[in-house]
Amino acid sequence: MGEQIPPFLKPLDDIVDRDEGLPYISTVLHHTKPLGAAHTLWWPFTMPRSSESSATVILFIPGNPGLLGFYPPFLSDIHARARSSSTPLAILAHSHIGHSPGVEDTETRYTLDSVGLTAQVASAIEAVDLIKDTFGNNTKIVVIGHSVGSWITLKVLKSRPEDVTEVFLLFPTISQIASTPNGHRLSWVFRSPFPRIISRLSPVARILPTTLLSLLFRGWPLPQLHVLKSLINSPMTIFSALTMAHDEMKTIRELDVALLDEYRHRICMYFAEDDDWVGEQREAILAAFQADPGTVRIVHGHPDIPHAFCINHGEPLASQCFEWLIEAGLL
């Protein structure tokens, strides 16, 4: 297994149950201080590559909570489709720091500074630097962000425009998130002292059997229920997710129109028909984003595909991302 992963990753035993047929390796990325460790998943290159030939690496940044166990069906589908291409493709999924039960940095004290947006952006930028340094200039880097991962993705693009070839923003929460329907309903939960109180109640929830969760979350596949249970059972992850959400409410405000305009030829977006984490901001984004003529850079999703697409709708999103990769000449 070790020879299949890049040197900046370390193998890690699976932290949640998964389908053994999925072709990824559970790993950890130990970031430079003061950043902590991040859980990562690595899909090796679809075919042998040489330093002279072109290749593509996808860096995936999840939403909040950033548990990667929700995303393997989606990312594995992209990886499987790419096997028919003549261009090698690898995928690195990168969790948010502090969002992975079982992956804790003993030297990191989980506070707003360590799990807030600034730290998450810094860790994603460092991941891009490691990919570039390891695989060289002939490797194209595509960053895919889901939900708040889209906002982080745009920050990565702004910081490393020479290294990031394309970005795909799925259900992008990139402006005025506190003003969205869910922002109005839930922002109070994210304020102190509630993250600490709710996380300390986690041990009580450990008695909940998976059968009860399956009744509460009807239609969720069993592996996704196991990921949910790992979240419920982890005070650290609950605190980190809620604390980061509070930072989102304060930080994600004005739309960066200049950034969207400057890099419109590298940005693709996928919107849900109804999305309470985006709300009316979708129209503001569409008004500001003038995609290149003749390209399909804005996609309005099927009405049945929700913001939390990773639970049951990974395949159609994988198909769309694959089409974008083909259109951009990256596969």
LOFIDREN-535258 format. One record per residue (C-alpha): x, y, z; residue number from 1; residue in three letters. Coordinates in pm, 1 decimal. Layout:
{X: X&Y: Y&Z: Z&n: NUM&res: ALA} .
...
This chain:
{X: 0.0&Y: 0.0&Z: 0.0&n: 1&res: MET} .
{X: 278.4&Y: 242.9&Z: 91.8&n: 2&res: GLY} .
{X: 418.9&Y: 267.0&Z: -262.0&n: 3&res: GLU} .
{X: 75.5&Y: 369.5&Z: -393.4&n: 4&res: GLN} .
{X: 56.9&Y: 690.7&Z: -192.6&n: 5&res: ILE} .
{X: 262.3&Y: 1010.2&Z: -228.6&n: 6&res: PRO} .
{X: 532.2&Y: 1078.7&Z: 32.6&n: 7&res: PRO} .
{X: 340.2&Y: 1362.1&Z: 201.1&n: 8&res: PHE} .
{X: 66.0&Y: 1117.5&Z: 311.6&n: 9&res: LEU} .
{X: 84.2&Y: 846.2&Z: 575.7&n: 10&res: LYS} .
{X: -134.2&Y: 533.0&Z: 568.9&n: 11&res: PRO} .
{X: -414.0&Y: 523.1&Z: 824.8&n: 12&res: LEU} .
{X: -645.3&Y: 241.8&Z: 925.7&n: 13&res: ASP} .
{X: -1001.7&Y: 308.6&Z: 811.5&n: 14&res: ASP} .
{X: -1180.8&Y: 520.4&Z: 1067.9&n: 15&res: ILE} .
{X: -1532.2&Y: 433.0&Z: 951.3&n: 16&res: VAL} .
{X: -1678.8&Y: 128.8&Z: 780.9&n: 17&res: ASP} .
{X: -1672.4&Y: 137.0&Z: 401.5&n: 18&res: ARG} .
{X: -1725.6&Y: -80.1&Z: 98.8&n: 19&res: ASP} .
{X: -1401.5&Y: -273.4&Z: 50.1&n: 20&res: GLU} .
{X: -1451.0&Y: -252.0&Z: -326.6&n: 21&res: GLY} .
{X: -1387.7&Y: 122.2&Z: -333.3&n: 22&res: LEU} .
{X: -1036.7&Y: 189.0&Z: -464.4&n: 23&res: PRO} .
{X: -909.3&Y: 446.0&Z: -218.4&n: 24&res: TYR} .
{X: -655.0&Y: 442.0&Z: 62.8&n: 25&res: ILE} .
{X: -726.9&Y: 603.0&Z: 398.4&n: 26&res: SER} .
{X: -438.0&Y: 834.0&Z: 488.2&n: 27&res: THR} .
{X: -342.7&Y: 1133.6&Z: 700.3&n: 28&res: VAL} .
{X: -163.6&Y: 1454.5&Z: 608.8&n: 29&res: LEU} .
{X: 41.6&Y: 1605.5&Z: 890.8&n: 30&res: HIS} .
{X: 46.3&Y: 1975.3&Z: 810.5&n: 31&res: HIS} .
{X: 317.6&Y: 2213.4&Z: 919.0&n: 32&res: THR} .
{X: 267.9&Y: 2381.8&Z: 1254.9&n: 33&res: LYS} .
{X: 54.1&Y: 2544.7&Z: 1378.3&n: 34&res: PRO} .
{X: -186.1&Y: 2354.3&Z: 1149.1&n: 35&res: LEU} .
{X: -290.6&Y: 2011.1&Z: 1268.6&n: 36&res: GLY} .
{X: -339.4&Y: 1673.2&Z: 1104.1&n: 37&res: ALA} .
{X: -606.0&Y: 1622.1&Z: 838.9&n: 38&res: ALA} .
{X: -769.9&Y: 1295.8&Z: 739.3&n: 39&res: HIS} .
{X: -724.6&Y: 1231.3&Z: 367.7&n: 40&res: THR} .
{X: -832.9&Y: 972.3&Z: 113.3&n: 41&res: LEU} .
{X: -610.6&Y: 890.5&Z: -184.2&n: 42&res: TRP} .
{X: -721.9&Y: 738.6&Z: -513.2&n: 43&res: TRP} .
{X: -399.8&Y: 636.4&Z: -695.6&n: 44&res: PRO} .
{X: -334.9&Y: 729.0&Z: -1057.1&n: 45&res: PHE} .
{X: -558.2&Y: 541.3&Z: -1296.2&n: 46&res: THR} .
{X: -257.6&Y: 431.4&Z: -1500.7&n: 47&res: MET} .
{X: 122.5&Y: 452.2&Z: -1484.7&n: 48&res: PRO} .
{X: 260.0&Y: 797.8&Z: -1552.7&n: 49&res: ARG} .
{X: 599.7&Y: 943.0&Z: -1631.9&n: 50&res: SER} .
{X: 748.3&Y: 1276.9&Z: -1536.5&n: 51&res: SER} .
{X: 733.0&Y: 1387.3&Z: -1900.2&n: 52&res: GLU} .
{X: 366.6&Y: 1302.2&Z: -1959.9&n: 53&res: SER} .
{X: 67.4&Y: 1504.2&Z: -1845.7&n: 54&res: SER} .
{X: -149.4&Y: 1394.6&Z: -1554.5&n: 55&res: ALA} .
{X: -435.5&Y: 1536.4&Z: -1349.2&n: 56&res: THR} .
{X: -483.1&Y: 1541.3&Z: -973.3&n: 57&res: VAL} .
{X: -815.6&Y: 1637.9&Z: -816.6&n: 58&res: ILE} .
{X: -807.0&Y: 1796.7&Z: -471.9&n: 59&res: LEU} .
{X: -1150.4&Y: 1763.0&Z: -311.8&n: 60&res: PHE} .
{X: -1257.7&Y: 1990.8&Z: -25.3&n: 61&res: ILE} .
{X: -1579.4&Y: 1887.4&Z: 154.9&n: 62&res: PRO} .
{X: -1857.9&Y: 2086.9&Z: 313.0&n: 63&res: GLY} .
{X: -1920.0&Y: 2120.5&Z: 684.5&n: 64&res: ASN} .
{X: -1894.5&Y: 1882.3&Z: 863.5&n: 65&res: PRO} .
{X: -1592.0&Y: 1772.2&Z: 666.9&n: 66&res: GLY} .
{X: -1614.8&Y: 1397.9&Z: 720.7&n: 67&res: LEU} .
{X: -1473.8&Y: 1230.9&Z: 411.3&n: 68&res: LEU} .
{X: -1671.2&Y: 911.7&Z: 469.9&n: 69&res: GLY} .
{X: -1972.4&Y: 1075.3&Z: 306.0&n: 70&res: PHE} .
{X: -1795.5&Y: 1118.8&Z: -29.2&n: 71&res: TYR} .
{X: -1628.8&Y: 794.0&Z: -152.9&n: 72&res: PRO} .
{X: -1918.6&Y: 687.0&Z: -380.6&n: 73&res: PRO} .
{X: -1902.3&Y: 1025.6&Z: -558.8&n: 74&res: PHE} .
{X: -1524.0&Y: 1041.9&Z: -590.2&n: 75&res: LEU} .
{X: -1485.9&Y: 672.4&Z: -675.0&n: 76&res: SER} .
{X: -1731.6&Y: 719.5&Z: -960.8&n: 77&res: ASP} .
{X: -1516.3&Y: 999.9&Z: -1107.1&n: 78&res: ILE} .
{X: -1207.9&Y: 781.5&Z: -1065.5&n: 79&res: HIS} .
{X: -1374.6&Y: 485.6&Z: -1237.0&n: 80&res: ALA} .
{X: -1491.1&Y: 696.3&Z: -1533.3&n: 81&res: ARG} .
{X: -1138.1&Y: 831.2&Z: -1578.5&n: 82&res: ALA} .
{X: -995.3&Y: 481.9&Z: -1634.5&n: 83&res: ARG} .
{X: -1110.7&Y: 506.5&Z: -1995.7&n: 84&res: SER} .
{X: -899.1&Y: 817.9&Z: -2048.7&n: 85&res: SER} .
{X: -542.5&Y: 826.3&Z: -2175.6&n: 86&res: SER} .
{X: -452.1&Y: 1082.8&Z: -1907.6&n: 87&res: THR} .
{X: -367.4&Y: 948.0&Z: -1561.2&n: 88&res: PRO} .
{X: -594.8&Y: 1079.8&Z: -1286.1&n: 89&res: LEU} .
{X: -549.7&Y: 1067.9&Z: -908.8&n: 90&res: ALA} .
{X: -775.5&Y: 1211.2&Z: -638.2&n: 91&res: ILE} .
{X: -686.8&Y: 1352.5&Z: -296.5&n: 92&res: LEU} .
{X: -983.0&Y: 1418.0&Z: -67.2&n: 93&res: ALA} .
{X: -883.5&Y: 1646.1&Z: 221.3&n: 94&res: HIS} .
{X: -1095.8&Y: 1679.2&Z: 534.3&n: 95&res: SER} .
{X: -1114.1&Y: 1989.8&Z: 746.9&n: 96&res: HIS} .
{X: -878.1&Y: 1994.5&Z: 1041.8&n: 97&res: ILE} .
{X: -1057.9&Y: 1873.5&Z: 1352.7&n: 98&res: GLY} .
{X: -1344.2&Y: 1713.8&Z: 1157.7&n: 99&res: HIS} .
{X: -1235.0&Y: 1350.1&Z: 1161.7&n: 100&res: SER} .
{X: -1313.2&Y: 1116.0&Z: 1451.9&n: 101&res: PRO} .
{X: -1000.7&Y: 916.5&Z: 1527.3&n: 102&res: GLY} .
{X: -764.9&Y: 1165.3&Z: 1362.5&n: 103&res: VAL} .
{X: -641.8&Y: 1400.3&Z: 1632.5&n: 104&res: GLU} .
{X: -318.6&Y: 1592.5&Z: 1659.2&n: 105&res: ASP} .
{X: -211.8&Y: 1568.7&Z: 2022.9&n: 106&res: THR} .
{X: -11.3&Y: 1889.9&Z: 1986.8&n: 107&res: GLU} .
{X: -307.8&Y: 2088.4&Z: 1855.6&n: 108&res: THR} .
{X: -557.6&Y: 2252.8&Z: 2089.0&n: 109&res: ARG} .
{X: -884.7&Y: 2268.5&Z: 1899.3&n: 110&res: TYR} .
{X: -997.7&Y: 2631.1&Z: 1916.2&n: 111&res: THR} .
{X: -1137.6&Y: 2879.1&Z: 1664.5&n: 112&res: LEU} .
{X: -783.0&Y: 2953.0&Z: 1549.9&n: 113&res: ASP} .
{X: -713.0&Y: 2586.1&Z: 1475.8&n: 114&res: SER} .
{X: -1046.2&Y: 2485.3&Z: 1317.0&n: 115&res: VAL} .
{X: -1171.1&Y: 2816.5&Z: 1173.9&n: 116&res: GLY} .
{X: -1175.2&Y: 2913.0&Z: 807.9&n: 117&res: LEU} .
{X: -828.2&Y: 3067.8&Z: 811.3&n: 118&res: THR} .
{X: -672.6&Y: 2738.7&Z: 919.9&n: 119&res: ALA} .
{X: -879.4&Y: 2537.7&Z: 671.5&n: 120&res: GLN} .
{X: -778.2&Y: 2763.5&Z: 382.7&n: 121&res: VAL} .
{X: -412.7&Y: 2741.5&Z: 485.1&n: 122&res: ALA} .
{X: -427.1&Y: 2361.8&Z: 499.0&n: 123&res: SER} .
{X: -587.8&Y: 2342.0&Z: 152.9&n: 124&res: ALA} .
{X: -323.2&Y: 2572.8&Z: 5.6&n: 125&res: ILE} .
{X: -52.3&Y: 2358.9&Z: 161.5&n: 126&res: GLU} .
{X: -211.3&Y: 2050.3&Z: 3.3&n: 127&res: ALA} .
{X: -191.4&Y: 2216.7&Z: -339.5&n: 128&res: VAL} .
{X: 175.2&Y: 2303.0&Z: -279.7&n: 129&res: ASP} .
{X: 252.6&Y: 1943.3&Z: -183.9&n: 130&res: LEU} .
{X: 76.8&Y: 1807.0&Z: -492.9&n: 131&res: ILE} .
{X: 266.5&Y: 2047.8&Z: -717.4&n: 132&res: LYS} .
{X: 603.7&Y: 1981.4&Z: -554.1&n: 133&res: ASP} .
{X: 553.0&Y: 1604.2&Z: -565.8&n: 134&res: THR} .
{X: 411.2&Y: 1554.7&Z: -913.8&n: 135&res: PHE} .
{X: 569.4&Y: 1842.9&Z: -1105.8&n: 136&res: GLY} .
{X: 465.6&Y: 2105.0&Z: -1356.8&n: 137&res: ASN} .
{X: 319.1&Y: 1855.1&Z: -1604.4&n: 138&res: ASN} .
{X: 44.9&Y: 1769.8&Z: -1355.6&n: 139&res: THR} .
{X: -273.8&Y: 1974.8&Z: -1372.6&n: 140&res: LYS} .
{X: -451.3&Y: 2042.4&Z: -1042.5&n: 141&res: ILE} .
{X: -830.6&Y: 2061.7&Z: -1026.7&n: 142&res: VAL} .
{X: -991.6&Y: 2169.3&Z: -700.2&n: 143&res: VAL} .
{X: -1349.6&Y: 2058.2&Z: -632.7&n: 144&res: ILE} .
{X: -1530.2&Y: 2218.0&Z: -340.3&n: 145&res: GLY} .
{X: -1867.4&Y: 2128.4&Z: -190.9&n: 146&res: HIS} .
{X: -2070.1&Y: 2390.3&Z: -1.4&n: 147&res: SER} .
{X: -1828.3&Y: 2589.6&Z: 217.1&n: 148&res: VAL} .
{X: -1555.5&Y: 2389.9&Z: 46.6&n: 149&res: GLY} .
{X: -1638.5&Y: 2605.2&Z: -258.1&n: 150&res: SER} .
{X: -1550.9&Y: 2921.8&Z: -67.1&n: 151&res: TRP} .
{X: -1224.3&Y: 2762.8&Z: 46.9&n: 152&res: ILE} .
{X: -1161.3&Y: 2653.4&Z: -312.6&n: 153&res: THR} .
{X: -1189.3&Y: 3011.5&Z: -438.2&n: 154&res: LEU} .
{X: -940.8&Y: 3122.1&Z: -171.8&n: 155&res: LYS} .
{X: -700.5&Y: 2852.8&Z: -294.1&n: 156&res: VAL} .
{X: -743.3&Y: 2970.2&Z: -653.4&n: 157&res: LEU} .
{X: -677.9&Y: 3330.1&Z: -549.0&n: 158&res: LYS} .
{X: -362.9&Y: 3228.3&Z: -361.9&n: 159&res: SER} .
{X: -226.1&Y: 2979.6&Z: -618.1&n: 160&res: ARG} .
{X: -357.8&Y: 3087.2&Z: -961.8&n: 161&res: PRO} .
{X: -44.6&Y: 2959.7&Z: -1133.7&n: 162&res: GLU} .
{X: -91.9&Y: 2610.2&Z: -991.5&n: 163&res: ASP} .
{X: -470.1&Y: 2554.5&Z: -1007.2&n: 164&res: VAL} .
{X: -597.2&Y: 2476.1&Z: -1355.6&n: 165&res: THR} .
{X: -972.6&Y: 2448.6&Z: -1290.0&n: 166&res: GLU} .
{X: -1213.9&Y: 2470.7&Z: -998.2&n: 167&res: VAL} .
{X: -1556.9&Y: 2306.7&Z: -969.6&n: 168&res: PHE} .
{X: -1793.4&Y: 2458.6&Z: -714.0&n: 169&res: LEU} .
{X: -2075.4&Y: 2225.9&Z: -605.6&n: 170&res: LEU} .
{X: -2368.6&Y: 2394.1&Z: -428.1&n: 171&res: PHE} .
{X: -2146.5&Y: 2696.7&Z: -361.2&n: 172&res: PRO} .
{X: -2195.6&Y: 2888.3&Z: -36.2&n: 173&res: THR} .
{X: -1968.6&Y: 3175.9&Z: -130.3&n: 174&res: ILE} .
{X: -2156.7&Y: 3487.4&Z: -17.5&n: 175&res: SER} .
{X: -2378.0&Y: 3613.8&Z: 266.8&n: 176&res: GLN} .
{X: -2425.6&Y: 3269.2&Z: 419.9&n: 177&res: ILE} .
{X: -2576.6&Y: 3415.2&Z: 737.8&n: 178&res: ALA} .
{X: -2856.5&Y: 3563.7&Z: 525.3&n: 179&res: SER} .
{X: -2960.8&Y: 3233.2&Z: 369.9&n: 180&res: THR} .
{X: -3267.9&Y: 3048.6&Z: 504.6&n: 181&res: PRO} .
{X: -3052.6&Y: 2800.1&Z: 697.5&n: 182&res: ASN} .
{X: -2827.2&Y: 3080.1&Z: 815.6&n: 183&res: GLY} .
{X: -3126.4&Y: 3256.7&Z: 969.2&n: 184&res: HIS} .
{X: -3256.4&Y: 2936.6&Z: 1128.6&n: 185&res: ARG} .
{X: -2934.8&Y: 2789.6&Z: 1263.6&n: 186&res: LEU} .
{X: -2680.6&Y: 3063.3&Z: 1328.9&n: 187&res: SER} .
{X: -2769.3&Y: 3078.1&Z: 1699.5&n: 188&res: TRP} .
{X: -2658.8&Y: 2714.3&Z: 1741.7&n: 189&res: VAL} .
{X: -2311.1&Y: 2804.4&Z: 1622.9&n: 190&res: PHE} .
{X: -2253.8&Y: 3082.5&Z: 1877.2&n: 191&res: ARG} .
{X: -2073.6&Y: 3033.1&Z: 2206.5&n: 192&res: SER} .
{X: -2144.6&Y: 2856.4&Z: 2440.2&n: 193&res: PRO} .
{X: -2355.3&Y: 2616.3&Z: 2230.9&n: 194&res: PHE} .
{X: -2071.2&Y: 2438.6&Z: 2042.1&n: 195&res: PRO} .
{X: -1911.7&Y: 2346.1&Z: 2374.1&n: 196&res: ARG} .
{X: -2242.9&Y: 2244.2&Z: 2535.2&n: 197&res: ILE} .
{X: -2360.8&Y: 2036.2&Z: 2239.8&n: 198&res: ILE} .
{X: -2025.2&Y: 1862.1&Z: 2200.1&n: 199&res: SER} .
{X: -2024.9&Y: 1767.7&Z: 2567.8&n: 200&res: ARG} .
{X: -2362.0&Y: 1599.0&Z: 2523.2&n: 201&res: LEU} .
{X: -2208.5&Y: 1364.1&Z: 2267.0&n: 202&res: SER} .
{X: -2151.7&Y: 1074.2&Z: 2513.0&n: 203&res: PRO} .
{X: -2527.3&Y: 1061.6&Z: 2574.8&n: 204&res: VAL} .
{X: -2589.2&Y: 1004.6&Z: 2204.3&n: 205&res: ALA} .
{X: -2357.8&Y: 704.0&Z: 2191.3&n: 206&res: ARG} .
{X: -2639.0&Y: 481.0&Z: 2310.6&n: 207&res: ILE} .
{X: -2834.5&Y: 546.9&Z: 1990.6&n: 208&res: LEU} .
{X: -2839.9&Y: 225.2&Z: 1786.5&n: 209&res: PRO} .
{X: -2785.8&Y: 235.1&Z: 1411.2&n: 210&res: THR} .
{X: -3136.9&Y: 94.3&Z: 1365.7&n: 211&res: THR} .
{X: -3282.3&Y: 407.1&Z: 1528.7&n: 212&res: LEU} .
{X: -3067.9&Y: 632.0&Z: 1311.6&n: 213&res: LEU} .
{X: -3195.2&Y: 445.9&Z: 1004.8&n: 214&res: SER} .
{X: -3550.7&Y: 534.1&Z: 1109.4&n: 215&res: LEU} .
{X: -3461.7&Y: 898.8&Z: 1165.7&n: 216&res: LEU} .
{X: -3264.5&Y: 922.8&Z: 841.3&n: 217&res: PHE} .
{X: -3472.0&Y: 710.9&Z: 607.5&n: 218&res: ARG} .
{X: -3312.1&Y: 627.2&Z: 276.9&n: 219&res: GLY} .
{X: -2954.4&Y: 675.1&Z: 394.8&n: 220&res: TRP} .
{X: -2720.6&Y: 391.7&Z: 290.9&n: 221&res: PRO} .
{X: -2569.6&Y: 197.8&Z: 579.1&n: 222&res: LEU} .
{X: -2211.8&Y: 326.7&Z: 523.1&n: 223&res: PRO} .
{X: -2342.6&Y: 684.8&Z: 542.2&n: 224&res: GLN} .
{X: -2525.0&Y: 605.8&Z: 866.5&n: 225&res: LEU} .
{X: -2198.8&Y: 475.8&Z: 1011.3&n: 226&res: HIS} .
{X: -2029.6&Y: 803.4&Z: 918.9&n: 227&res: VAL} .
{X: -2311.9&Y: 996.1&Z: 1084.3&n: 228&res: LEU} .
{X: -2278.5&Y: 784.2&Z: 1396.4&n: 229&res: LYS} .
{X: -1905.4&Y: 850.7&Z: 1409.2&n: 230&res: SER} .
{X: -1985.0&Y: 1223.5&Z: 1402.8&n: 231&res: LEU} .
{X: -2243.0&Y: 1195.8&Z: 1680.5&n: 232&res: ILE} .
{X: -1996.8&Y: 998.6&Z: 1893.1&n: 233&res: ASN} .
{X: -1712.7&Y: 1251.1&Z: 1857.5&n: 234&res: SER} .
{X: -1717.9&Y: 1560.8&Z: 2083.0&n: 235&res: PRO} .
{X: -1410.1&Y: 1697.3&Z: 1904.9&n: 236&res: MET} .
{X: -1570.5&Y: 1677.3&Z: 1561.0&n: 237&res: THR} .
{X: -1898.9&Y: 1829.1&Z: 1678.2&n: 238&res: ILE} .
{X: -1717.1&Y: 2119.4&Z: 1844.2&n: 239&res: PHE} .
{X: -1497.3&Y: 2177.3&Z: 1539.6&n: 240&res: SER} .
{X: -1788.7&Y: 2168.8&Z: 1295.6&n: 241&res: ALA} .
{X: -2006.9&Y: 2405.9&Z: 1497.8&n: 242&res: LEU} .
{X: -1718.3&Y: 2643.3&Z: 1570.5&n: 243&res: THR} .
{X: -1621.8&Y: 2654.2&Z: 1204.0&n: 244&res: MET} .
{X: -1987.5&Y: 2715.9&Z: 1110.7&n: 245&res: ALA} .
{X: -1991.1&Y: 3022.9&Z: 1338.0&n: 246&res: HIS} .
{X: -1681.0&Y: 3148.1&Z: 1159.4&n: 247&res: ASP} .
{X: -1860.2&Y: 3095.1&Z: 827.4&n: 248&res: GLU} .
{X: -2152.2&Y: 3312.0&Z: 941.3&n: 249&res: MET} .
{X: -1913.1&Y: 3595.2&Z: 1030.2&n: 250&res: LYS} .
{X: -1666.2&Y: 3563.7&Z: 744.5&n: 251&res: THR} .
{X: -1852.9&Y: 3462.8&Z: 427.0&n: 252&res: ILE} .
{X: -2015.8&Y: 3791.8&Z: 339.9&n: 253&res: ARG} .
{X: -1950.5&Y: 3999.6&Z: 28.5&n: 254&res: GLU} .
{X: -1920.1&Y: 3809.3&Z: -298.3&n: 255&res: LEU} .
{X: -1573.6&Y: 3837.3&Z: -450.5&n: 256&res: ASP} .
{X: -1695.3&Y: 3958.7&Z: -788.9&n: 257&res: VAL} .
{X: -1346.5&Y: 4055.5&Z: -905.6&n: 258&res: ALA} .
{X: -1220.0&Y: 3701.7&Z: -844.3&n: 259&res: LEU} .
{X: -1511.5&Y: 3544.5&Z: -1033.7&n: 260&res: LEU} .
{X: -1452.4&Y: 3778.5&Z: -1325.8&n: 261&res: ASP} .
{X: -1075.6&Y: 3733.2&Z: -1340.0&n: 262&res: GLU} .
{X: -1091.5&Y: 3353.8&Z: -1336.8&n: 263&res: TYR} .
{X: -1427.8&Y: 3291.3&Z: -1506.6&n: 264&res: ARG} .
{X: -1254.6&Y: 3073.5&Z: -1766.2&n: 265&res: HIS} .
{X: -1146.1&Y: 2834.4&Z: -1489.7&n: 266&res: ARG} .
{X: -1462.2&Y: 2817.6&Z: -1276.7&n: 267&res: ILE} .
{X: -1756.8&Y: 2576.3&Z: -1307.7&n: 268&res: CYS} .
{X: -2060.1&Y: 2583.9&Z: -1075.5&n: 269&res: MET} .
{X: -2341.5&Y: 2342.8&Z: -994.1&n: 270&res: TYR} .
{X: -2657.4&Y: 2472.8&Z: -823.4&n: 271&res: PHE} .
{X: -2952.5&Y: 2296.0&Z: -668.9&n: 272&res: ALA} .
{X: -3301.4&Y: 2406.3&Z: -769.0&n: 273&res: GLU} .
{X: -3379.1&Y: 2473.0&Z: -401.5&n: 274&res: ASP} .
{X: -3092.4&Y: 2520.0&Z: -159.7&n: 275&res: ASP} .
{X: -3145.9&Y: 2673.1&Z: 183.6&n: 276&res: ASP} .
{X: -2771.5&Y: 2715.9&Z: 228.6&n: 277&res: TRP} .
{X: -2755.9&Y: 2933.2&Z: -85.8&n: 278&res: VAL} .
{X: -3102.5&Y: 3089.2&Z: -109.3&n: 279&res: GLY} .
{X: -3127.7&Y: 3416.2&Z: -298.0&n: 280&res: GLU} .
{X: -2750.8&Y: 3436.6&Z: -319.3&n: 281&res: GLN} .
{X: -2767.6&Y: 3210.0&Z: -623.8&n: 282&res: ARG} .
{X: -2913.4&Y: 3494.1&Z: -831.0&n: 283&res: GLU} .
{X: -2648.5&Y: 3733.6&Z: -702.5&n: 284&res: ALA} .
{X: -2375.6&Y: 3488.2&Z: -799.8&n: 285&res: ILE} .
{X: -2525.5&Y: 3429.3&Z: -1143.8&n: 286&res: LEU} .
{X: -2555.3&Y: 3804.1&Z: -1202.7&n: 287&res: ALA} .
{X: -2189.1&Y: 3852.2&Z: -1116.8&n: 288&res: ALA} .
{X: -2046.0&Y: 3548.3&Z: -1295.6&n: 289&res: PHE} .
{X: -2019.2&Y: 3589.8&Z: -1671.5&n: 290&res: GLN} .
{X: -1903.1&Y: 3253.0&Z: -1800.5&n: 291&res: ALA} .
{X: -1708.0&Y: 3224.2&Z: -2123.5&n: 292&res: ASP} .
{X: -1943.1&Y: 3193.1&Z: -2423.4&n: 293&res: PRO} .
{X: -1982.0&Y: 2842.9&Z: -2563.2&n: 294&res: GLY} .
{X: -1897.7&Y: 2667.5&Z: -2236.8&n: 295&res: THR} .
{X: -2121.9&Y: 2486.5&Z: -1990.7&n: 296&res: VAL} .
{X: -1984.0&Y: 2637.5&Z: -1671.6&n: 297&res: ARG} .
{X: -2315.0&Y: 2688.4&Z: -1492.8&n: 298&res: ILE} .
{X: -2534.8&Y: 2382.8&Z: -1432.6&n: 299&res: VAL} .
{X: -2874.5&Y: 2388.5&Z: -1264.1&n: 300&res: HIS} .
{X: -2924.6&Y: 2049.8&Z: -1106.0&n: 301&res: GLY} .
{X: -3218.2&Y: 1812.7&Z: -1111.1&n: 302&res: HIS} .
{X: -3492.1&Y: 1908.6&Z: -860.1&n: 303&res: PRO} .
{X: -3439.7&Y: 1583.1&Z: -670.1&n: 304&res: ASP} .
{X: -3069.0&Y: 1643.2&Z: -601.4&n: 305&res: ILE} .
{X: -3022.4&Y: 1825.3&Z: -267.6&n: 306&res: PRO} .
{X: -2739.3&Y: 2027.1&Z: -118.3&n: 307&res: HIS} .
{X: -2625.8&Y: 1713.2&Z: 69.0&n: 308&res: ALA} .
{X: -2583.4&Y: 1527.1&Z: -260.3&n: 309&res: PHE} .
{X: -2316.6&Y: 1297.8&Z: -117.8&n: 310&res: CYS} .
{X: -2570.2&Y: 1086.9&Z: 73.4&n: 311&res: ILE} .
{X: -2755.2&Y: 938.6&Z: -222.5&n: 312&res: ASN} .
{X: -2673.5&Y: 1132.6&Z: -540.8&n: 313&res: HIS} .
{X: -2301.4&Y: 1091.7&Z: -597.1&n: 314&res: GLY} .
{X: -2335.4&Y: 941.3&Z: -945.6&n: 315&res: GLU} .
{X: -2499.9&Y: 1236.2&Z: -1127.8&n: 316&res: PRO} .
{X: -2253.0&Y: 1479.6&Z: -972.0&n: 317&res: LEU} .
{X: -1964.3&Y: 1253.6&Z: -1070.2&n: 318&res: ALA} .
{X: -2098.9&Y: 1246.7&Z: -1424.8&n: 319&res: SER} .
{X: -2112.6&Y: 1626.4&Z: -1433.4&n: 320&res: GLN} .
{X: -1758.9&Y: 1666.6&Z: -1296.9&n: 321&res: CYS} .
{X: -1633.5&Y: 1413.8&Z: -1549.7&n: 322&res: PHE} .
{X: -1794.4&Y: 1614.4&Z: -1830.8&n: 323&res: GLU} .
{X: -1625.6&Y: 1929.6&Z: -1704.5&n: 324&res: TRP} .
{X: -1289.2&Y: 1749.9&Z: -1695.9&n: 325&res: LEU} .
{X: -1336.3&Y: 1637.2&Z: -2056.3&n: 326&res: ILE} .
{X: -1445.7&Y: 1983.1&Z: -2170.3&n: 327&res: GLU} .
{X: -1138.3&Y: 2138.6&Z: -2007.4&n: 328&res: ALA} .
{X: -909.4&Y: 1889.1&Z: -2182.9&n: 329&res: GLY} .
{X: -788.5&Y: 1741.2&Z: -1854.6&n: 330&res: LEU} .
{X: -873.7&Y: 1380.6&Z: -1941.3&n: 331&res: LEU} .
